[in-house]
Amino acid sequence: MTYSTCSSPRWHWPAAVLFTMAAASLGVACRPGSQTASAPTRATVSPDTWAEVDGKAISRTEVEKAFHQSSDPNQVLSQEEALSARLSVLDDLITEEILLAKAQKQNITATDAEVDEAYKSAKGNLTDDQFQQQLFARSLSTADVRDGLKRRLITQKVIDNDVSKKITITDQQVIDFFNANRQQFNLPEDAYHLAQIVVTPTREQQVANRTGDDATSVEAVNAKVAMLLDRLQKGAPFADLARDYSEDPESAPRGGDLGLVPISAVKQAPPALRDAVLQTEPGKARVASKDGVRTIVFVVSKETAGQRDLGTPGVKQQISDGLKSRKEQLLRTAYLTEARADAKVTNYLARTVVQSQGASPVPGK
């Protein structure tokens, strides 16, 4: 529960996406401009080099693989949409390359066991044959997926090491927040403390979860939800899964937390969500579905009306978690912005698109 440390809880069905296991692996919330000073001209590099990061080339092949991982093979895109998607994928690969360089300097890597676990999660409850069929439809191999997962794990470790682990919230900060927002802890009516994980079959321009994981088809949504329910049943913390996999850009960064939702608001929610809350015991989760979107609703607790204080069980921890999440979002954005500014980046694909007035360098695309 974050009270007003984040935006007010609201019921909605946001657009988003799955199957990006390497590209957009960070779910970067903002994409600062790249430096191009003293960059070599396009004529001096291979046409298959679509960007350079501190002298390291990012090839068309890398972008194409990442693009196919993040796109629905059954979705027909216009030339402009496909090119825009490739530019977005390339931008994420640039950020990823910058962080991988930092990882090398810090001797950060991912073990085979960690990659095995990530691969298992990506596969979900699909059989080996079903998963291979999905990879084939995207022109990918198992090695492509494992490599993308390893890169994602490493870059996430860099963020954790340089940002998340350095954030501390003091008792005084918690007290100050409570004193400044005491009225928010006075419930005029009974309320539910709720959290959610949203999974949708449509593409989202902004991926806000920590892994960049998005679903782009009904099949991918079903596989992802099955995987999440399995991990919940095995004891994985709901907040961690929400931060890693939820496709709602507002609640994912704060562990899916919606805060306290008055019972009157719950009763006015869409029927699927309303019933999921009212029919679920505290500490349990239930899936609500509508128009292909599936939401795993977690009922943290049911709270009775009245004034709460710092002695009320859970209040201190909830305030601390909310303050930490808010600071982490800010510092993460600043860290990535600084990292991009410090790197020498040349985006040849973007330059070509601008100079050609939108013509695609990819034949037939």
N, C-alpha and C positions, 0 to 999 in steps of 0.2 A: 504494500500500500504506500502510495507516495503523496497522498493528499494533494496540496497545490504545488508540490515541487515539480510537477509536470502539468500539462494541459488537463483540463477537466475531462473525466471519463465520458466517453460517448459511444453509443452503439452505431456501428457502420460496417459496410462491407467494402473495404478498400480493394483497389486493383493491385495485383502483383504477379509473381512468376516462380519454377523449380529447376532443376537439372543443371544449374551453373555450378559445376564442381571445381572449376579452375578460374575461368574468366569471372570478373566482378567478384573475386574471392574475398574482398574486404567489405563489400557493400558500402563503398565510400559515399558519404552523405553529400560531399561537395567536390567539385572537380576544378581546382584552380588552374589558371593558364600556365602553359609550359614556356620555358625559356628557349629562345631560338637565336640568341646573339652569337655571332661568329659561326653559325651552323654551315656545314658544307652544302653546296647546291645539289639539287636533285640529280643533275647530270653526272655527279661524281660518285654516286652510290647505285647499287643494284636496284632495278625496278621492284624486286621482291623484298626489299627492305622498306618496311612501312613506318618505322620509327627507330630512333637511336636514343639510348639513355646512358649518358656518361661513356659514350663510345661503344656500347653494346647494342647490337642490332636486334630489333624485333621484326621477324619476318612475316610476310603475308601468310605463310603456312600456319604459323602460331596463331595469328588472328583468326584464320578460317576455322581451325580446330576449336578455339574458344567460342567462336560465334556459333558453331554447330552444337556445342554443348549447351549453350544458353538459349537456343531457339527451338521452337516446335517444328519438327520436320513436316507436319501436316498444314502448317500455316503459310498462306501465300502472302508474301510481302511485296509491296511496290519497290521499284528501284531506289526511291528516296528513303523508304523505311529500312530496307536492307542495308543501305550505305550508312544511314544514321546509326543503326545497331552495331555495325562494324566499327564505326568511330568510337562509340561508347565502349565496346569491348577493348579496343586498342588503348583507350585512355586508362581503363582499369589495369591492363597489362603493364602500362608504363609505371603506374603507381606500385604495382606488384614488384616490378623489376627494381625499383628504388629500395623497397623494403627488403628484398632478397639480398641486395648488396649490403645493407645494414646487418642482416642476419649473418652474413659471412664474416664481417668484421667482429661480430660478437660471439662467433662460434655457436650460433643457434641452428639446430637442425631438427628433423622429425625422424623418429625411429620407425623401423619396419612395422613394429607392433601398433604404433599410432596410425600409420597409414592403413594397416589391415582393418583397424576398428573404424576408421573413416570410410573405407570402401564398403564395409559391411553396412554401415548406416546409410550410405548412398544407395545401396542396392535395396534396402528395406526388406519387405517380405516377398519381393519378386524371386522367382526361381532363377537359377543361373542362365537357363535358356531365354527366359523372358528379359532378363537384364541385357544379355548379349544382343537380343533383337533390338532393344532400344539403342544400344551403342551402335549397332550396324546402321540403323535408320539415321544416325547422326554422323556417320562416317568416322567413328571413333573406335579405338582399340582399348583393351583393358589397361595396357601400358599408358595410354594417353590419360585415362581417368586417374590412375594411381599417381602419375606425375603431377597432374593438376591438383590432386588432393594434398600431395606432399608440399607443393608450393604454398597452397592455402594454409596448411597447418603452420608452416614456418613463418609466414607473414603475420599470422595471428599471434604467434609467440612473440614476435618483435613488438607488436602493439601492446601486448600484455606486459612485456618487460619494460618498455620505455614509457608507457602511459598508465595502464591499469594498476600495476603493482605499486606505483608511487603515490597513489591517491589515498589520503587518510581523512577520516571525518572524526573530529574530536567530540567529546561529550558536551563541551561548551557550545559547539555549533548546533548540536541537536537541541540543547536547552534553548538557545536563542531562537531557533526556528519555531519551536513549540510556543514560546512566549509571544512571538510576533504573529502567530497564526492560531492562537488558542481557540478562537471561535469555530475554526474548521473541525475541531475535535469534539464539538458539541453536536451530537446527532439529533435532529428534530424528529426522526422516525427510524424504525428499524432499517438496516441496510445490509447488503451483501458485499463482502470484500472479494473482488473478482480479478481474474487474470485470463488472458487468452493467447492462443497461437492460431494465426490466420494463415490458411493455405489456399491459393487461388490458381486457376488454370490459365490466367491471362498475364501478359507481359507488363511488368512495372518499370517505369523509367528509373526509379530510385529504389535500390535495395538497401535496407537499413539494418539487416541482421549481420551478425559477426562473420558468418561464413559466406555470404553472398549467395546462399542457396535459394533457388526459385523454381516454382513449378510452371510448366508451360502447356500442360495437357491434362485432361481428366485422369488419364492413366497415371501420370506422374503425381497428381494430387493424391489419388488413392494410395499409391505406394508410400508416399511421404507421410501421410497421416497414419498408416499402419505401422510404419517404422517408429514414429513418435509415440504412439500408444504403447508399443512394445517396450520402448525405453522407459516410459513412465511407469509401466508395470514392474519393471526391473529396478525401480528406485531412483532413476535420474531426476534431479531437481527440475521442477517445472520452469523456473525462472531461467535456468541455464539453457534449456531447450528452446525457450522463447527467444532468448537473445541470439541463439545460433541459427534458428530456422523460421521463426515467424515472419510472414511477409507483410505485416502491418507496419508501415514506417513510423507510426506514432508510438505504439506500445512495445515494439520489439526491443529497442534500446534499453528500456527499463524492465526487462524480463516479462513482458506481456501484462504488466500490472495496470489495472483499470481503476485502482483505488476503491473507495466505498461508493457503491451505487445504491441509492435509496430504493426501497422496495416498490415505491410507486413508479419509479423509472423502469425498474425491471418488468413490471406488469405492462408497461406501454411499449416494450421492445418488440421487435418482430417475433412472431409465435415460436419459431425454432429456437431462438436465443432465450426467450422468456422461459420456455418449457425446460430447456437445458439447465437453467439456473434453478428453477423452482423444484425440479425433480432430482437434483443432485445434492448429496450430503457434503458438508464441509470436509475438505481434504480430498475430495474426489473430482474427477474430470468427466466430461461428456461431450460428444461431438454433435454440433448443430450444422445443418447443411441448407444451402439456398443457392440456386442458380449456378451450381458447380463449385461454389466457394464453400469450404469446410472450415469451421472454427472449433478448436478444442477449447471448451470453456472450463476453467478451473475455479471451483468455489473454495476460496481460501478459508473463509469463515462467515458466519452470520452474526452481525452485531446488533445489540439492542439499543434503543434510543437513550440518550443521556450524555453527560459530559465525561470525556476521557482526560486522563492526565498521564504524565510520564511514568507513573507507577502501574498503569494499565498494561497487562501482558501484551507484548508485541509492538507497542507504540514506539519505543525508542529504536528498535531494530528497523521498523518500517520507515521512520524518518531518516535514519542513517542510510538505508539502502537508497532512498529517493535522492538524498543529497549527493551521494556517491555517483549515482547514475547520471545526474545532471552535470556534475563536474567532469565525469568521464567523457560524455558526449562533446563538451566544449574542448577539452584538452586533446581529444582524438582528432577533432577537426583542425585544431591549431597545429598539431604535430604533423599531420599529413600535408597541410598547406606549407609548412616550413620545409618539409622534406622535398616537396615538389619544387619549391623556390631555390633550394640549394643544389638541385641537380641540373645538369645540362641536358635538356630534352629537345629533340627535333622530331616533330610529327609530320613525316612526309605525306602520309595519306591525307591528313587534314589540309596541308598546303596544296596538294594536287586537286582536292575537291573545290577549294576556294578558287584556285586559278582557272579551273575548267568550268566554273559556274555550275557545279553539281554533277558533272559527268562522272560515272563510275569507272575506276581503273580496273574493275573486275569484269571481264567479258561476260555478258549475259546477265549481270547482276544489277 
